[in-house]
Amino acid sequence: MDEWMYPLSLAAMALMGFTFYQNSSMKMALLTAAIGVYLVYSHETGHTMADYKNDVIESIDKSAREFVKPIEKPASQEK
């Protein structure tokens, strides 16, 4: 069934885009076309929005760890 997911999703996007176009809903037709282009792009290249999201979260986490460093006590306060 997994081998049919990509062609079926493209067919669904094409059908939805055509239906929106026929009903004079150009914004929805363009949105559907953009989603279809994203599906083709992510399938062909392997780059997904989840990968981008994970990279951003890792970058934020790394920056936060570097920003919050433990405050060391001055030598006069140590016992």
PAMI-59557 format. One record per atom (N, C-alpha, C): residue number from 1; residue in three letters; atom name; y, z negated, x negated. Coordinates in Angstrom, 1 decimal, padded with zeros to 4 digits. Example, Ala and Ser with C-alpha at 12.3 -4.5 7.8 and 13.67 -1.06 7.14 Angstrom:
REM PAMI-59557
{atom 1; "ALA"; "N"; {-005.7; -007.8; -013.2}}
{atom 1; "ALA"; "CA"; {-004.5; -007.8; -012.3}}
{atom 1; "ALA"; "C"; {-003.3; -007.8; -013.2}}
{atom 2; "SER"; "N"; {-002.2; -007.1; -012.8}}
{atom 2; "SER"; "CA"; {-001.1; -007.1; -013.7}}
{atom 2; "SER"; "C"; {000.0; -007.9; -012.9}}
END
This chain:
REM PAMI-59557
{atom 1; "MET"; "N"; {-001.2; 000.0; -000.8}}
{atom 1; "MET"; "CA"; {000.0; 000.0; 000.0}}
{atom 1; "MET"; "C"; {001.3; 000.0; -000.9}}
{atom 2; "ASP"; "N"; {001.2; -000.6; -002.0}}
{atom 2; "ASP"; "CA"; {002.4; -000.7; -002.9}}
{atom 2; "ASP"; "C"; {002.8; 000.7; -003.3}}
{atom 3; "GLU"; "N"; {001.9; 001.6; -003.5}}
{atom 3; "GLU"; "CA"; {002.4; 003.0; -004.0}}
{atom 3; "GLU"; "C"; {003.2; 003.7; -002.9}}
{atom 4; "TRP"; "N"; {003.1; 003.2; -001.6}}
{atom 4; "TRP"; "CA"; {003.8; 003.9; -000.5}}
{atom 4; "TRP"; "C"; {005.2; 003.2; -000.3}}
{atom 5; "MET"; "N"; {005.5; 002.1; -000.9}}
{atom 5; "MET"; "CA"; {006.7; 001.4; -000.6}}
{atom 5; "MET"; "C"; {008.0; 002.2; -001.0}}
{atom 6; "TYR"; "N"; {007.9; 002.8; -002.2}}
{atom 6; "TYR"; "CA"; {009.1; 003.6; -002.7}}
{atom 6; "TYR"; "C"; {009.4; 004.8; -001.8}}
{atom 7; "PRO"; "N"; {008.4; 005.6; -001.5}}
{atom 7; "PRO"; "CA"; {008.6; 006.8; -000.7}}
{atom 7; "PRO"; "C"; {009.0; 006.4; 000.8}}
{atom 8; "LEU"; "N"; {008.4; 005.4; 001.3}}
{atom 8; "LEU"; "CA"; {008.7; 004.9; 002.6}}
{atom 8; "LEU"; "C"; {010.1; 004.4; 002.7}}
{atom 9; "SER"; "N"; {010.6; 003.6; 001.7}}
{atom 9; "SER"; "CA"; {011.9; 003.1; 001.7}}
{atom 9; "SER"; "C"; {013.0; 004.2; 001.6}}
{atom 10; "LEU"; "N"; {012.7; 005.2; 000.8}}
{atom 10; "LEU"; "CA"; {013.6; 006.4; 000.7}}
{atom 10; "LEU"; "C"; {013.6; 007.2; 002.0}}
{atom 11; "ALA"; "N"; {012.5; 007.3; 002.7}}
{atom 11; "ALA"; "CA"; {012.4; 008.0; 004.0}}
{atom 11; "ALA"; "C"; {013.2; 007.2; 005.0}}
{atom 12; "ALA"; "N"; {013.1; 005.9; 005.0}}
{atom 12; "ALA"; "CA"; {013.8; 005.0; 005.9}}
{atom 12; "ALA"; "C"; {015.3; 005.1; 005.7}}
{atom 13; "MET"; "N"; {015.7; 005.2; 004.4}}
{atom 13; "MET"; "CA"; {017.2; 005.3; 004.1}}
{atom 13; "MET"; "C"; {017.7; 006.7; 004.6}}
{atom 14; "ALA"; "N"; {016.9; 007.7; 004.3}}
{atom 14; "ALA"; "CA"; {017.3; 009.0; 004.8}}
{atom 14; "ALA"; "C"; {017.5; 009.1; 006.3}}
{atom 15; "LEU"; "N"; {016.5; 008.6; 007.0}}
{atom 15; "LEU"; "CA"; {016.5; 008.6; 008.5}}
{atom 15; "LEU"; "C"; {017.7; 007.8; 009.0}}
{atom 16; "MET"; "N"; {017.9; 006.6; 008.4}}
{atom 16; "MET"; "CA"; {019.1; 005.8; 008.8}}
{atom 16; "MET"; "C"; {020.4; 006.5; 008.6}}
{atom 17; "GLY"; "N"; {020.5; 007.1; 007.4}}
{atom 17; "GLY"; "CA"; {021.7; 007.8; 007.0}}
{atom 17; "GLY"; "C"; {022.0; 008.9; 008.0}}
{atom 18; "PHE"; "N"; {021.0; 009.7; 008.3}}
{atom 18; "PHE"; "CA"; {021.1; 010.8; 009.2}}
{atom 18; "PHE"; "C"; {021.5; 010.3; 010.6}}
{atom 19; "THR"; "N"; {020.9; 009.2; 011.0}}
{atom 19; "THR"; "CA"; {021.2; 008.7; 012.4}}
{atom 19; "THR"; "C"; {022.6; 008.2; 012.4}}
{atom 20; "PHE"; "N"; {023.1; 007.5; 011.4}}
{atom 20; "PHE"; "CA"; {024.5; 007.0; 011.4}}
{atom 20; "PHE"; "C"; {025.4; 008.2; 011.3}}
{atom 21; "TYR"; "N"; {025.1; 009.2; 010.6}}
{atom 21; "TYR"; "CA"; {026.0; 010.4; 010.5}}
{atom 21; "TYR"; "C"; {026.1; 011.1; 011.9}}
{atom 22; "GLN"; "N"; {024.9; 011.2; 012.6}}
{atom 22; "GLN"; "CA"; {024.9; 011.9; 013.9}}
{atom 22; "GLN"; "C"; {025.7; 011.1; 014.9}}
{atom 23; "ASN"; "N"; {025.8; 009.8; 014.7}}
{atom 23; "ASN"; "CA"; {026.5; 008.9; 015.7}}
{atom 23; "ASN"; "C"; {028.0; 008.7; 015.2}}
{atom 24; "SER"; "N"; {028.4; 009.5; 014.3}}
{atom 24; "SER"; "CA"; {029.8; 009.4; 013.8}}
{atom 24; "SER"; "C"; {030.2; 008.0; 013.2}}
{atom 25; "SER"; "N"; {029.2; 007.4; 012.5}}
{atom 25; "SER"; "CA"; {029.5; 006.2; 011.8}}
{atom 25; "SER"; "C"; {029.4; 006.5; 010.3}}
{atom 26; "MET"; "N"; {030.5; 007.0; 009.8}}
{atom 26; "MET"; "CA"; {030.5; 007.5; 008.4}}
{atom 26; "MET"; "C"; {030.4; 006.3; 007.4}}
{atom 27; "LYS"; "N"; {031.1; 005.2; 007.7}}
{atom 27; "LYS"; "CA"; {031.0; 004.0; 006.8}}
{atom 27; "LYS"; "C"; {029.5; 003.6; 006.6}}
{atom 28; "MET"; "N"; {028.8; 003.5; 007.7}}
{atom 28; "MET"; "CA"; {027.4; 003.1; 007.6}}
{atom 28; "MET"; "C"; {026.6; 004.2; 007.0}}
{atom 29; "ALA"; "N"; {026.9; 005.4; 007.2}}
{atom 29; "ALA"; "CA"; {026.1; 006.5; 006.6}}
{atom 29; "ALA"; "C"; {026.3; 006.5; 005.0}}
{atom 30; "LEU"; "N"; {027.6; 006.2; 004.6}}
{atom 30; "LEU"; "CA"; {027.9; 006.1; 003.2}}
{atom 30; "LEU"; "C"; {027.2; 004.9; 002.6}}
{atom 31; "LEU"; "N"; {027.2; 003.8; 003.3}}
{atom 31; "LEU"; "CA"; {026.6; 002.6; 002.8}}
{atom 31; "LEU"; "C"; {025.1; 002.8; 002.6}}
{atom 32; "THR"; "N"; {024.5; 003.5; 003.6}}
{atom 32; "THR"; "CA"; {023.0; 003.8; 003.5}}
{atom 32; "THR"; "C"; {022.8; 004.7; 002.4}}
{atom 33; "ALA"; "N"; {023.6; 005.7; 002.2}}
{atom 33; "ALA"; "CA"; {023.5; 006.6; 001.0}}
{atom 33; "ALA"; "C"; {023.6; 005.8; -000.3}}
{atom 34; "ALA"; "N"; {024.5; 004.9; -000.4}}
{atom 34; "ALA"; "CA"; {024.7; 004.1; -001.6}}
{atom 34; "ALA"; "C"; {023.4; 003.2; -001.9}}
{atom 35; "ILE"; "N"; {022.9; 002.7; -000.8}}
{atom 35; "ILE"; "CA"; {021.6; 001.9; -001.0}}
{atom 35; "ILE"; "C"; {020.5; 002.8; -001.4}}
{atom 36; "GLY"; "N"; {020.4; 004.0; -000.9}}
{atom 36; "GLY"; "CA"; {019.4; 004.9; -001.3}}
{atom 36; "GLY"; "C"; {019.6; 005.3; -002.8}}
{atom 37; "VAL"; "N"; {020.8; 005.5; -003.2}}
{atom 37; "VAL"; "CA"; {021.0; 005.9; -004.6}}
{atom 37; "VAL"; "C"; {020.6; 004.7; -005.5}}
{atom 38; "TYR"; "N"; {020.9; 003.5; -005.1}}
{atom 38; "TYR"; "CA"; {020.5; 002.3; -005.8}}
{atom 38; "TYR"; "C"; {019.0; 002.2; -005.9}}
{atom 39; "LEU"; "N"; {018.3; 002.5; -004.8}}
{atom 39; "LEU"; "CA"; {016.8; 002.5; -004.9}}
{atom 39; "LEU"; "C"; {016.3; 003.5; -005.9}}
{atom 40; "VAL"; "N"; {016.8; 004.7; -005.9}}
{atom 40; "VAL"; "CA"; {016.4; 005.7; -006.9}}
{atom 40; "VAL"; "C"; {016.7; 005.2; -008.3}}
{atom 41; "TYR"; "N"; {017.9; 004.8; -008.5}}
{atom 41; "TYR"; "CA"; {018.3; 004.3; -009.8}}
{atom 41; "TYR"; "C"; {017.4; 003.2; -010.4}}
{atom 42; "SER"; "N"; {017.2; 002.2; -009.5}}
{atom 42; "SER"; "CA"; {016.4; 001.0; -010.0}}
{atom 42; "SER"; "C"; {015.0; 001.4; -010.2}}
{atom 43; "HIS"; "N"; {014.5; 002.4; -009.4}}
{atom 43; "HIS"; "CA"; {013.1; 002.8; -009.6}}
{atom 43; "HIS"; "C"; {012.9; 003.6; -010.9}}
{atom 44; "GLU"; "N"; {013.9; 004.5; -011.2}}
{atom 44; "GLU"; "CA"; {013.8; 005.3; -012.3}}
{atom 44; "GLU"; "C"; {014.1; 004.6; -013.6}}
{atom 45; "THR"; "N"; {015.0; 003.7; -013.6}}
{atom 45; "THR"; "CA"; {015.4; 003.0; -014.9}}
{atom 45; "THR"; "C"; {014.7; 001.7; -015.1}}
{atom 46; "GLY"; "N"; {014.4; 001.0; -014.0}}
{atom 46; "GLY"; "CA"; {013.8; -000.3; -014.1}}
{atom 46; "GLY"; "C"; {014.9; -001.4; -014.1}}
{atom 47; "HIS"; "N"; {016.1; -001.0; -014.1}}
{atom 47; "HIS"; "CA"; {017.2; -002.0; -014.0}}
{atom 47; "HIS"; "C"; {017.4; -002.4; -012.6}}
{atom 48; "THR"; "N"; {017.4; -003.7; -012.3}}
{atom 48; "THR"; "CA"; {017.6; -004.2; -010.9}}
{atom 48; "THR"; "C"; {018.8; -005.2; -010.9}}
{atom 49; "MET"; "N"; {019.3; -005.4; -009.7}}
{atom 49; "MET"; "CA"; {020.3; -006.4; -009.5}}
{atom 49; "MET"; "C"; {019.8; -007.8; -009.9}}
{atom 50; "ALA"; "N"; {018.5; -008.1; -009.7}}
{atom 50; "ALA"; "CA"; {018.0; -009.4; -010.1}}
{atom 50; "ALA"; "C"; {018.1; -009.6; -011.6}}
{atom 51; "ASP"; "N"; {017.8; -008.6; -012.4}}
{atom 51; "ASP"; "CA"; {018.0; -008.7; -013.8}}
{atom 51; "ASP"; "C"; {019.4; -009.0; -014.2}}
{atom 52; "TYR"; "N"; {020.4; -008.3; -013.6}}
{atom 52; "TYR"; "CA"; {021.8; -008.5; -013.9}}
{atom 52; "TYR"; "C"; {022.2; -010.0; -013.5}}
{atom 53; "LYS"; "N"; {021.7; -010.4; -012.3}}
{atom 53; "LYS"; "CA"; {022.0; -011.8; -011.8}}
{atom 53; "LYS"; "C"; {021.4; -012.8; -012.8}}
{atom 54; "ASN"; "N"; {020.2; -012.6; -013.3}}
{atom 54; "ASN"; "CA"; {019.6; -013.5; -014.2}}
{atom 54; "ASN"; "C"; {020.4; -013.6; -015.6}}
{atom 55; "ASP"; "N"; {020.9; -012.4; -016.0}}
{atom 55; "ASP"; "CA"; {021.7; -012.4; -017.2}}
{atom 55; "ASP"; "C"; {023.0; -013.1; -017.1}}
{atom 56; "VAL"; "N"; {023.6; -013.0; -015.9}}
{atom 56; "VAL"; "CA"; {024.9; -013.7; -015.7}}
{atom 56; "VAL"; "C"; {024.6; -015.2; -015.6}}
{atom 57; "ILE"; "N"; {023.6; -015.6; -014.9}}
{atom 57; "ILE"; "CA"; {023.3; -017.0; -014.8}}
{atom 57; "ILE"; "C"; {023.0; -017.6; -016.2}}
{atom 58; "GLU"; "N"; {022.2; -016.9; -017.0}}
{atom 58; "GLU"; "CA"; {021.9; -017.4; -018.4}}
{atom 58; "GLU"; "C"; {023.2; -017.5; -019.2}}
{atom 59; "SER"; "N"; {024.1; -016.6; -019.1}}
{atom 59; "SER"; "CA"; {025.4; -016.6; -019.8}}
{atom 59; "SER"; "C"; {026.2; -017.8; -019.4}}
{atom 60; "ILE"; "N"; {026.3; -018.0; -018.1}}
{atom 60; "ILE"; "CA"; {027.0; -019.2; -017.6}}
{atom 60; "ILE"; "C"; {026.4; -020.5; -018.0}}
{atom 61; "ASP"; "N"; {025.1; -020.6; -018.0}}
{atom 61; "ASP"; "CA"; {024.4; -021.8; -018.4}}
{atom 61; "ASP"; "C"; {024.7; -022.0; -019.9}}
{atom 62; "LYS"; "N"; {024.6; -021.0; -020.7}}
{atom 62; "LYS"; "CA"; {024.8; -021.1; -022.1}}
{atom 62; "LYS"; "C"; {026.3; -021.6; -022.4}}
{atom 63; "SER"; "N"; {027.2; -021.0; -021.7}}
{atom 63; "SER"; "CA"; {028.6; -021.4; -021.9}}
{atom 63; "SER"; "C"; {028.9; -022.8; -021.5}}
{atom 64; "ALA"; "N"; {028.2; -023.2; -020.4}}
{atom 64; "ALA"; "CA"; {028.4; -024.6; -019.9}}
{atom 64; "ALA"; "C"; {027.8; -025.6; -020.9}}
{atom 65; "ARG"; "N"; {026.6; -025.3; -021.5}}
{atom 65; "ARG"; "CA"; {026.0; -026.2; -022.5}}
{atom 65; "ARG"; "C"; {026.9; -026.3; -023.7}}
{atom 66; "GLU"; "N"; {027.5; -025.2; -024.1}}
{atom 66; "GLU"; "CA"; {028.4; -025.3; -025.3}}
{atom 66; "GLU"; "C"; {029.7; -026.0; -024.9}}
{atom 67; "PHE"; "N"; {030.2; -025.9; -023.7}}
{atom 67; "PHE"; "CA"; {031.4; -026.6; -023.3}}
{atom 67; "PHE"; "C"; {031.3; -028.1; -023.2}}
{atom 68; "VAL"; "N"; {030.2; -028.5; -022.7}}
{atom 68; "VAL"; "CA"; {029.9; -029.9; -022.5}}
{atom 68; "VAL"; "C"; {029.0; -030.4; -023.6}}
{atom 69; "LYS"; "N"; {029.7; -030.9; -024.7}}
{atom 69; "LYS"; "CA"; {029.0; -031.4; -025.8}}
{atom 69; "LYS"; "C"; {029.1; -033.0; -025.7}}
{atom 70; "PRO"; "N"; {028.1; -033.7; -026.2}}
{atom 70; "PRO"; "CA"; {028.2; -035.1; -026.2}}
{atom 70; "PRO"; "C"; {029.4; -035.6; -027.0}}
{atom 71; "ILE"; "N"; {030.1; -036.5; -026.5}}
{atom 71; "ILE"; "CA"; {031.3; -037.1; -027.2}}
{atom 71; "ILE"; "C"; {030.8; -038.1; -028.2}}
{atom 72; "GLU"; "N"; {031.1; -038.0; -029.4}}
{atom 72; "GLU"; "CA"; {030.6; -038.9; -030.4}}
{atom 72; "GLU"; "C"; {031.6; -040.0; -030.5}}
{atom 73; "LYS"; "N"; {031.1; -041.2; -030.8}}
{atom 73; "LYS"; "CA"; {032.0; -042.4; -030.9}}
{atom 73; "LYS"; "C"; {032.6; -042.4; -032.3}}
{atom 74; "PRO"; "N"; {033.9; -042.8; -032.4}}
{atom 74; "PRO"; "CA"; {034.5; -042.9; -033.7}}
{atom 74; "PRO"; "C"; {033.7; -044.0; -034.5}}
{atom 75; "ALA"; "N"; {033.8; -043.9; -035.8}}
{atom 75; "ALA"; "CA"; {033.1; -044.8; -036.8}}
{atom 75; "ALA"; "C"; {033.5; -046.2; -036.6}}
{atom 76; "SER"; "N"; {034.7; -046.5; -036.2}}
{atom 76; "SER"; "CA"; {035.2; -047.9; -036.0}}
{atom 76; "SER"; "C"; {034.5; -048.6; -034.8}}
{atom 77; "GLN"; "N"; {034.0; -047.8; -033.8}}
{atom 77; "GLN"; "CA"; {033.4; -048.4; -032.6}}
{atom 77; "GLN"; "C"; {031.9; -048.6; -032.8}}
{atom 78; "GLU"; "N"; {031.3; -048.0; -033.8}}
{atom 78; "GLU"; "CA"; {029.8; -048.1; -033.9}}
{atom 78; "GLU"; "C"; {029.5; -049.4; -034.5}}
{atom 79; "LYS"; "N"; {028.4; -050.0; -034.2}}
{atom 79; "LYS"; "CA"; {027.9; -051.3; -034.7}}
{atom 79; "LYS"; "C"; {026.7; -051.2; -035.5}}
END
